[in-house]
């Protein structure tokens, strides 16, 4: 079996070949190569690499965004009902394009008769607005304040700007008017103007801008039609301001306005996204029926998506089947929503059955259908099969789009296959499919996690050359990238630059900030962001709670995590797979095996859906707690559900078998790797070497190392330490020294584990002169002994009954290591005395 890992190499030798005699190596610079890099130099490199990415990346991203500073820019974290906070939404770039409101197209009116309805004064002001750069518009508005607020036909002017293809300037003018009205001219805003601006903002999908403006305007004082109210509801929904949407819907009904089916669909979406609202959703469905309205595709798909968001897969399927039994004929949109539910859970077999049903019912699949099917495959670990669906789509006349490619690229990135993701990105462009901002965001995030900074900057430059402008998600990705311990100041700086570019935080931004600060170890800032989010009018959602749990999981604070779970449950939120996965992380980090077992029992009993991600996390949580039985049970459940494990999972299984000296099971896992078409990586080989080293087969461990050196693999420090450990345990110190020499000659610097392994090997055999040589060598090369080093030497002396030498050694420590504390010395003295008495 071992030979199968290196197909061009013979199988490992059963009997070790005796090495040729060589001159004895010693721990000194005359016989050993110098370690390749001093720790101080490593630290300098780490510091430079730690600070380098942010400056360079921000420069590139700001260059792409072209922010223009505004004198009205807000310096506050929170959007407020002030001119400063609103203006951030309307800040422009140097070319005059709006970041918050994209221009439909430069459709300047050339036919002089098309705007003939405008009064002369309106025409003159409109011409001035169109001629001026965006950055000068506020000054112009201020200079023409009397005319704009008292004389000009405002609705005609706004209509003219919209008709001329400059709805962004209409929004700027409208904002300025809103912020400059006083009691004397408050009547300038009438029902017609509000309805017009609602229409413009809805048409341009500027939901965040609309929700902010209608927070400032006393919109309930106006008489609007149902379509206008529905558009405002939709803006609140898309901006995550669910409570405001609910309050406005109740207000509409108090005014005896009759909601349309579209209005109800928006509210179903509001409650679905808000969560914990099934009584409200069912109530709305009853209202729709009582009014004699018939469900359409959007009604059905919204409810199915709401079920999926809550992890209620069976309920989603039951609702779908009930619709059909009542005579409803589902269309592509409804089928796609069900596919999305299965896709997010990684249940590819159910997703395939939905596709088959669509084809049987002559319901044509579209690109969304296949995109959800691709998502189902990759979420179940079948990346290659998901990627292969692109060919299937093309053969059926459905062209893959940016979403299709981005789904696969994102999956490869999350699986740690960045190079494959980049190759797929190249294939995407070569096929003529234009990447969108989501594609770029996925690649930037993927490269950021691996600190591949140069490539990140190349992608950002490619983004600019493609005419793709960063959006709020791009900046959220940058915030997430800074979520590393000690980088909380970088998070704050990126957040500041993000707002300077006109992107004020939305709910996703706040969730990202909570998560990023939590990963930085700054729980105080994470908590503050949670409070700021609520003050900004955004309702916490399951993602918010998961962000808080993420911060606690990294510390292993499972008690605090359990209190978060209790709070969210009290408020009606249902934990999803991410919630359960974070609790598993928290329990494993905190060493709470019983907590892991409780979640496992709920999974096996069917109370929690066994998704690919959740079972994977369960395997790794048990691995961290060294629970062999827990790992085996979880792995069997993983395979029973038809999921494909990645190399992290199989390496963990291989490692646990190796640590427990279960050679037969370890070899079964190696066979499983080969049969599954997976490629062994360095962790696989290191685990294999560890198994041989632990069992005394140090020559087999050496042969695996040699196989790596002769093949395409590149051994690391763990590889060499493992083989050195194997030789030292067998007393083959010369072979351990030769391995050490080979390691340093290849540019790998030994660590304290390496030196302690030699100290243990020499001490166990009473070779204390060699121990002294190791000590001198490691101190000379800036690796200070730790308490384990000294404990090992003292135990060696005591094992040899040389108690006096042990005490003398302890007495000399401070001469070589002035940093060693008096308390630590006393512990060593006590250790010697305890050995003498035993």
TALINGI-V753562 format. One record per run of one state. SS is the DSSP state (H for helix, E for strand, C for the rest). FROM is the first residue (numbers start at 1). TO is the last residue. If there is no record, write none. Layout:
ss:SS from:FROM to:TO
ss:SS from:FROM to:TO
This chain:
ss:C from:1 to:1
ss:H from:2 to:5
ss:C from:6 to:38
ss:H from:39 to:65
ss:C from:66 to:66
ss:E from:67 to:67
ss:C from:68 to:82
ss:H from:83 to:90
ss:C from:91 to:91
ss:E from:92 to:93
ss:C from:94 to:97
ss:E from:98 to:98
ss:C from:99 to:119
ss:H from:120 to:131
ss:C from:132 to:133
ss:H from:134 to:143
ss:C from:144 to:144
ss:H from:145 to:151
ss:C from:152 to:153
ss:H from:154 to:163
ss:C from:164 to:166
ss:H from:167 to:180
ss:C from:181 to:185
ss:H from:186 to:188
ss:C from:189 to:190
ss:H from:191 to:203
ss:C from:204 to:206
ss:H from:207 to:216
ss:C from:217 to:218
ss:H from:219 to:221
ss:C from:222 to:225
ss:H from:226 to:238
ss:C from:239 to:241
ss:H from:242 to:254
ss:C from:255 to:260
ss:H from:261 to:274
ss:C from:275 to:277
ss:H from:278 to:290
ss:C from:291 to:296
ss:H from:297 to:309
ss:C from:310 to:312
ss:H from:313 to:325
ss:C from:326 to:331
ss:H from:332 to:345
ss:C from:346 to:347
ss:H from:348 to:360
ss:C from:361 to:366
ss:H from:367 to:379
ss:C from:380 to:382
ss:H from:383 to:395
ss:C from:396 to:401
ss:H from:402 to:414
ss:C from:415 to:417
ss:H from:418 to:430
ss:C from:431 to:436
ss:H from:437 to:449
ss:C from:450 to:452
ss:H from:453 to:465
ss:C from:466 to:471
ss:H from:472 to:481
ss:C from:482 to:487
ss:H from:488 to:500
ss:C from:501 to:506
ss:H from:507 to:519
ss:C from:520 to:522
ss:H from:523 to:535
ss:C from:536 to:541
ss:H from:542 to:555
ss:C from:556 to:557
ss:H from:558 to:570
ss:C from:571 to:576
ss:H from:577 to:589
ss:C from:590 to:592
ss:H from:593 to:604
ss:C from:605 to:611
ss:H from:612 to:624
ss:C from:625 to:627
ss:H from:628 to:640
ss:C from:641 to:646
ss:H from:647 to:659
ss:C from:660 to:662
ss:H from:663 to:675
ss:C from:676 to:681
ss:H from:682 to:695
ss:C from:696 to:697
ss:H from:698 to:710
ss:C from:711 to:716
ss:H from:717 to:729
ss:C from:730 to:732
ss:H from:733 to:745
ss:C from:746 to:751
ss:H from:752 to:764
ss:C from:765 to:767
ss:H from:768 to:780
ss:C from:781 to:786
ss:H from:787 to:799
ss:C from:800 to:802
ss:H from:803 to:816
ss:C from:817 to:821
ss:H from:822 to:837
ss:C from:838 to:838
